[in-house]
Amino acid sequence: MIVIIGAGISGLTLAYHLEKQKKEYILIELKSNENQVGGYIRSVREQEYLYELGPNSLLCDSEVLSFLEELNISNEIIDANVVSKNRYVYKNGAYRKLPSSPVSLLFNSFFSWATKFKIFGEGKVRSKTHSKETLTEFFERRFSREVVDYALDPFVSGIYAGNPDELLVQYTFPSLVEMESQYGSILKGLKKNKSTERKRVISFKNGMQTLPKALATKTKIIYSEKGVQEINRLNDKTWEVVTSETTYQASKVILTTTTHQASQFFVKSNPKFGESLQKIAYAPMVAVHTVYYKNDLKMPLNGFGALHPSKEGLFSLGHVWSSSVFSGRCKENEVLFTTFVGGSRGYEKTRMEDHQIMAKVQKELRELYGVQTLPVSQRLFRWEKALPQYDKYIIESYEIAESLEQQHLYICANWKGGVSIPDCIKKAKTLAEKL
Ligand SMILES: Cc1cc2nc3c(=O)[nH]c(=O)nc-3n(C[C@H](O)[C@H](O)[C@H](O)COP(=O)(O)OP(=O)(O)OC[C@H]3O[C@@H](n4cnc5c(N)ncnc54)[C@H](O)[C@@H]3O)c2cc1C
């Protein structure tokens, strides 16, 4: 029997594929989430308002779209509005539109001419990466400091809420390492690998949680009061998975939880693994939702949102202009901002009281968008451990995890092989085929 621990998108997708293959499995989730399936994916509907507490959107290729079709939720999909192709970054005291193509990069004034020359001359860089090279080192070596500060830094905040000085390129963006090694140039690699497939940024009419909810109807979940407590190796072929109620014997075990939760399972049976998992850092994050009347804003929200490079010293990591990206997020005469506060470099901000964080966000919105009134409403949600950091502390756990695979204990979690929902969906499918 196969035991899957955790019913977030990774565990649910894996269970779904095993169900299709008619393989015997059990999927264990905490009882407290019985009405709240999906782990980090959480949508809250309150009358006309739809708040995403975790992920806001899903970047779909044809593989993910056909998975959604299989789940019968294609009719629930809503595409991001065309305007959301515009992405803004705060630079030298104002929002500037990010160039979206090489041509716009050339003619747009986002980067200095010196940086533009470096970008277009990137193919001439002959040096090669090494196993512990950070994202900052990689991008500074191949491009320039300006690219690090105003493209890499906000991009990494947007995906990992992380610090590019710490994250390792080999684990965070392995495709870049591959391109450097194969083509000697990232730009050349991007050109060669350019897919003709148009990717779609989507959500669902009732929010992102539609996806795990659909999967939950097609899988069997066992809810346990305190969930899995321990994992022990009984003999060459058998694992013992201990929950607060029952002990299961399994030929294969799959971990999908955060490293901190997983580390508890190995305290007695494999303390080395347990300790290495404890060392993996997570960026904390607070998601703040603020609603204003549209007419009270001095700036039109014509885009996906805006990111704030750490160098600019703003309070938040950035704002998603949620009501511009997807319709049906608030009333017609209003706008909804989803603001992210914290990240790996903003721990102290996430320790502030709710009212302090909300006041700081209001002040920032006043200054950036010229809004002079109080919001129609504001609320926040805290993620103490939002996103795992693929830095040097992750390597030891990867090494142990790889050796445990020989004994049929697998990792299918967002701390290995990518954090995005499409990454989780694809990893789960690949693993299901292997089990
Ligand atoms: C604020 C935020 C914004 C994000 N934005 C995006 C975005 O826009 N697009 C995107 O693609 N991705 C985004 N992500 C990333 C993405 O949402 C996550 O990486 C992904 O949802 C992780 O899913 P998972 O199933 O691997 O893990 P989880 O969602 O963590 O699932 C693990 C499950 O294990 C359960 N569990 C824990 N302990 C036990 C136990 N002892 N026994 C049994 N079960 C247990 C948990 O309750 C949970 O349900 C965002 C993440 C955050 C935090």
The ligand as an ORCA input file, in Angstrom:
! r2SCAN-3c Opt
* xyz 0 1
  C       1.193     33.490     -0.235
  C       1.480     32.502     -1.343
  C       1.247     32.860     -2.663
  C       1.504     31.945     -3.681
  N       1.204     32.297     -4.974
  C       1.297     31.385     -5.964
  C       0.766     31.663     -7.260
  O       0.207     32.739     -7.503
  N       0.865     30.693     -8.209
  C       1.433     29.469     -7.961
  O       1.501     28.629     -8.881
  N       1.908     29.160     -6.725
  C       1.836     30.073     -5.714
  N       2.261     29.766     -4.447
  C       2.907     28.449     -4.190
  C       1.908     27.296     -4.066
  O       0.670     27.750     -3.582
  C       2.432     26.218     -3.105
  O       3.781     25.937     -3.360
  C       1.632     24.914     -3.280
  O       0.251     25.172     -3.083
  C       2.146     23.855     -2.292
  O       1.322     22.731     -2.333
  P       1.730     21.343     -1.637
  O       0.617     20.407     -1.818
  O       3.070     20.923     -2.143
  O       1.948     21.695     -0.098
  P       0.865     22.129      1.000
  O      -0.135     23.016      0.380
  O       1.680     22.621      2.144
  O       0.147     20.763      1.417
  C       0.620     19.929      2.443
  C      -0.556     19.390      3.236
  O      -0.030     18.553      4.282
  C      -0.878     18.686      5.405
  N      -0.186     18.226      6.628
  C       0.692     18.911      7.389
  N       1.109     18.171      8.442
  C       0.486     16.981      8.338
  C       0.501     15.788      9.111
  N       1.245     15.673     10.223
  N      -0.264     14.742      8.715
  C      -1.020     14.839      7.578
  N      -1.073     15.937      6.813
  C      -0.335     17.001      7.190
  C      -1.181     20.177      5.420
  O      -2.326     20.462      6.202
  C      -1.387     20.472      3.929
  O      -2.736     20.347      3.539
  C       2.021     30.653     -3.387
  C       2.264     30.302     -2.055
  C       1.994     31.201     -1.034
  C       2.213     30.796      0.380
*
